[in-house]
Amino acid sequence: MDQQEHGQSGAMNYGANPYQSNPMTTNVAGSSGPAAPQGQLAFHQIHQQQQQQQLTQQLQVFWENQFKEIEKTTDFKNHSLPLARIKKIMKADEDVRMISAEAPVVFARACEMFILELTLRSWNHTEENKRRTLQKNDIAAAVTRTDIFDFLVDIVPREDLRDEVLGRGTVPEAAAAGYPYGYLPPGTGPIGNPGMVMGNPGGAYPPNPYIGQPMWQQQGPDQPDPEN
């Protein structure tokens, strides 16, 4: 009887061995879980880098063409923007007494180039979101991503700027501290995962030395409040 019982217990122990491999299988399945978000993050980083490189190349070609057109321009009478309207805006400054005939011409060309570049940067955001219609939130994205356009943060609707910042996952501490959108306090940088491409396209423009300064620090003590 003892031998039979010993044989049965041995058989039961032997039969229980296959179930010991289940924890190993569970661990392997569980370890593959975090790999999926990391793979998606890597894909997003690569895609964003490609978009930045493409935009940088487009801007280089754009400015090369603009310089060539300026060098070849001989007729300054035809303009895309009305000179009378530009001159009226210039005269809005009470300190401006006289305006030469050439000044509105230069402003007209400068405004045209400004609109073209801002449109190019906005269209890049449109293509990132797989759309074919440029919207105002695309303009807000171009303003947020480019340091030289930070003076437009008060013109672009705040909700569009907020959606763009949150969508990129780079919420600046300035937003919570009451700073205008697009500004960062001194000593802070973009918040995000290491290796992520943030800010304006690299190589297109030199870094803005004034970024990080609150808007109200740039105003003199004698200047009136723009909101009044």
LUMKOL-723573 format. One record per residue (C-alpha): residue in one letter; x, y, z. Coordinates in steps of 0.1 Angstrom, whole numbers, padded with zeros to 4 digits, always signed. Layout:
residues N
aXYZ/...
//
This chain:
residues 228
m+0000+0000+0000/d+0029+0024+0008/q+0044+0018-0026/q+0011+0025-0043/e+0006+0057-0024/h+0041+0068-0031/g+0036+0060-0067/q+0004+0080-0069/s+0020+0110-0051/g+0049+0109-0076/a+0025+0108-0105/m+0006+0138-0091/n+0038+0157-0087/y+0049+0148-0122/g+0015+0159-0135/a+0018+0193-0117/n+0051+0202-0135/p+0035+0215-0168/y+0016+0242-0149/q+0049+0257-0136/s+0056+0272-0170/n+0025+0294-0169/p+0040+0322-0147/m+0069+0324-0172/t+0044+0328-0201/t+0025+0354-0181/n+0057+0373-0174/v+0067+0373-0211/a+0033+0386-0221/g+0033+0412-0194/s+0068+0424-0203/s+0057+0431-0239/g+0032+0457-0227/p+0054+0487-0221/a+0072+0481-0254/a+0042+0492-0274/p+0040+0528-0261/q+0078+0531-0265/g+0075+0520-0301/q+0048+0546-0307/l+0069+0573-0291/a+0099+0564-0312/f+0077+0565-0343/h+0063+0599-0333/q+0098+0613-0327/i+0111+0600-0361/h+0080+0614-0379/q+0084+0648-0361/q+0121+0650-0370/q+0112+0643-0407/q+0086+0670-0406/q+0111+0695-0391/q+0138+0686-0417/q+0113+0690-0445/l+0102+0724-0433/t+0138+0735-0429/q+0145+0726-0465/q+0113+0743-0478/l+0123+0775-0459/q+0158+0775-0474/v+0144+0771-0509/f+0117+0798-0502/w+0143+0824-0491/e+0166+0816-0520/n+0138+0822-0544/q+0128+0854-0526/f+0164+0868-0528/k+0165+0860-0565/e+0133+0878-0571/i+0144+0908-0552/e+0177+0910-0572/k+0158+0907-0605/t+0130+0932-0596/t+0131+0963-0618/d+0095+0974-0617/f+0084+0986-0583/k+0050+0999-0594/n+0031+0966-0592/h+0024+0953-0557/s+0002+0926-0541/l-0008+0949-0512/p-0023+0984-0515/l+0003+1011-0508/a-0024+1036-0497/r-0035+1012-0469/i+0002+1007-0458/k+0008+1044-0458/k-0023+1050-0437/i-0011+1025-0411/m+0023+1041-0410/k+0007+1075-0404/a-0011+1061-0374/d+0021+1069-0355/e+0018+1105-0344/d+0056+1110-0345/v+0057+1102-0382/r+0055+1135-0401/m+0065+1127-0437/i+0067+1094-0456/s+0087+1091-0488/a+0072+1073-0518/e+0097+1044-0515/a+0089+1035-0479/p+0054+1020-0485/v+0070+1000-0514/v+0095+0984-0491/f+0068+0977-0465/a+0046+0961-0492/r+0073+0937-0502/a+0082+0929-0466/c+0046+0922-0457/e+0042+0899-0487/m+0073+0879-0477/f+0061+0878-0441/i+0027+0864-0452/l+0043+0838-0475/e+0066+0825-0448/l+0039+0823-0421/t+0017+0805-0446/l+0044+0780-0454/r+0050+0773-0417/s+0012+0770-0411/w+0008+0747-0441/n+0034+0724-0426/h+0012+0720-0395/t-0018+0713-0418/e+0000+0685-0435/e+0011+0670-0401/n-0026+0667-0392/k-0034+0651-0427/r-0057+0680-0437/r-0060+0699-0470/t-0074+0731-0455/l-0053+0757-0436/q-0071+0767-0404/k-0065+0793-0378/n-0051+0767-0354/d-0024+0760-0380/i-0014+0797-0378/a-0014+0794-0340/a+0009+0764-0343/a+0033+0783-0366/v+0034+0812-0341/t+0040+0789-0311/r+0068+0770-0328/t+0087+0800-0341/d+0105+0823-0317/i+0106+0853-0342/f+0068+0852-0343/d+0063+0854-0305/f+0051+0890-0309/l+0019+0875-0324/v+0008+0856-0293/d-0016+0883-0283/i-0032+0883-0318/v-0038+0846-0322/p-0067+0833-0300/r-0055+0819-0267/e-0076+0787-0270/d-0058+0779-0303/l-0024+0784-0286/r-0034+0763-0256/d-0046+0735-0279/e-0014+0736-0298/v+0008+0735-0267/l-0012+0707-0251/g-0012+0687-0283/r+0026+0688-0286/g+0029+0678-0249/t+0052+0707-0242/v+0033+0727-0217/p+0055+0755-0205/e+0056+0765-0168/a+0049+0800-0179/a+0013+0791-0187/a+0007+0781-0151/a+0026+0811-0137/g+0006+0837-0156/y+0032+0845-0183/p+0019+0850-0219/y+0018+0819-0241/g+0050+0814-0260/y+0073+0828-0232/l+0093+0808-0207/p+0107+0821-0175/p+0145+0824-0174/g+0163+0791-0167/t+0135+0769-0180/g+0133+0749-0212/p+0107+0728-0231/i+0091+0700-0212/g+0090+0666-0229/n+0106+0633-0234/p+0144+0632-0241/g+0152+0632-0278/m+0120+0649-0288/v+0123+0677-0314/m+0108+0709-0300/g+0107+0746-0308/n+0113+0761-0342/p+0130+0742-0370/g+0167+0739-0365/g+0190+0757-0388/a+0163+0780-0402/y+0169+0809-0378/p+0194+0817-0351/p+0181+0814-0315/n+0162+0845-0303/p+0182+0860-0274/y+0151+0877-0260/i+0131+0845-0255/g+0124+0838-0219/q+0117+0875-0210/p+0081+0884-0200/m+0064+0908-0223/w+0059+0934-0196/q+0097+0936-0190/q+0102+0949-0225/q+0079+0979-0220/g+0093+1011-0205/p+0077+1027-0174/d+0063+1055-0194/q+0045+1034-0220/p+0007+1030-0215/d-0009+0997-0209/p-0020+0983-0244/e-0052+0969-0228/n-0064+1004-0218/
//
